[in-house]
Amino acid sequence: MTAHSGGMEHDAGGGPVRHIPVLLNEVLSALQPGRGQVILDGTFGAGGYTKAILESGAHVIALDRDPNAIADGKELAAAYPDALQLIESRFSRLDAHAPDSGLDAVVLDIGVSSMQIDEAERGFSFQKDGPLDMRMSKSGPSAADVVNTLKVSDLTRVIGFLGEEKQAGRIARAIDARRKNDRFATTRDLAALVETVKPRRARDKIHPATRMFQALRIFVNEELAELADALFAAERALRPGGRLAVVTFHSLEDRIVKRFFQDRFGKGGGASRHLPATQEKPATFEPIGKPVIAASDAEAARNPRARSAKLRAGRRTAIAARDPEYSLFGLPDLPAVTSTGG
């Protein structure tokens, strides 16, 4: 997934790419993998975390909603035939793939796969022209369906909230004016339209269409809701003492993870010295190390993707998993989209 707007390194399609596993040593320190453990990697991607965990002697259940990622992982699975289980699945359903005895750890890397970016036909990037698709699971409404059918007001909300785009209204109106006569079909076609609304300036660090593409990808794949569901699923699936480590790359997702852990650490929300103390909730997790870990300067220099990465982690307590509380996250009520089959 893409990073937030504060000086981050982007792929031309609106997000950093997964060539090298980010914060690998820090993630392994949070997970403490070892022989005999069962660890779930909810975002297999190119297999960076999974391979390192396998080398510790642990058994890995690796999920990815992208069938291509699962196919590309067959070589690694062949190298670890008794230790790696590859499953095509959304990570929001990770608890369905956990053993009855519970998981020893869960790791989530909320990023875009380099393979998805590199394949023009997937439509994630405007670096290469391709169909306006962006569907990780290759099913459901596409980015073209969103751009060509959403009402202007809804499109404005999607671009503004999910893309953190200040010119959302102007871009949505320009899209509407153009699509009345000529529907959008390709990535570069849409990127070019955005550039007419937001011409690129010399001081701009990212392409004018970056945030637009971020918004579309998050919306098409329901990424924020998926992340929220995955956190609650991990709470249900981890055994007492089990560890959860989550790496995010932009502020929308980091905010969800931060609020989840704050709540599950048993901290009451909205506390103020001017108001009565809020009642603490049962703590289903306890902190592991610092509240948030960023990449070192050395790693950021080696791997630009790491510059915006944030790691948060927690250890499961013996308290029973609580009911999901989506109000924690402040997610907007965004419109549904129907596939046009195009």
Salt bridges, closest charged atoms under 4 A:
GLU9 OE1 - ARG307 NH1 2.83
GLU55 OE2 - LYS51 NZ 2.59
ASP66 OD2 - ARG122 NH1 3.04
ASP95 OD2 - ARG236 NE 2.88
ASP104 OD1 - ARG239 NE 2.56
ASP109 OD2 - ARG18 NE 3.14
ASP109 OD1 - ARG305 NH2 3.33
GLU119 OE1 - ARG122 NH1 3.73
ASP133 OD1 - ARG135 NE 2.66
ASP154 OD1 - ARG157 NH1 3.64
GLU165 OE1 - LYS198 NZ 2.90
ASP176 OD1 - ARG179 NE 3.08
ASP176 OD2 - LYS180 NZ 3.62
ASP182 OD2 - ARG178 NH2 3.46
ASP189 OD2 - ARG178 NH2 2.57
GLU195 OE1 - HIS207 NE2 3.49
ASP204 OD1 - ARG201 NH2 3.20
GLU222 OE1 - ARG90 NH1 3.95
GLU223 OE2 - ARG217 NE 2.90
GLU226 OE2 - ARG90 NH1 3.00
GLU235 OE2 - ARG264 NE 3.03
GLU253 OE1 - HIS250 NE2 3.51
ASP254 OD2 - LYS310 NZ 3.72
ASP254 OD1 - ARG312 NE 2.75
ASP263 OD2 - ARG264 NH1 2.62
ASP263 OD1 - LYS281 NZ 2.56
ASP263 OD2 - ARG322 NH2 2.54
GLU286 OE2 - ARG315 NH1 2.85
GLU325 OE2 - ARG264 NH1 2.94
GLU325 OE1 - LYS281 NZ 3.65
GLU325 OE2 - ARG322 NH2 3.01
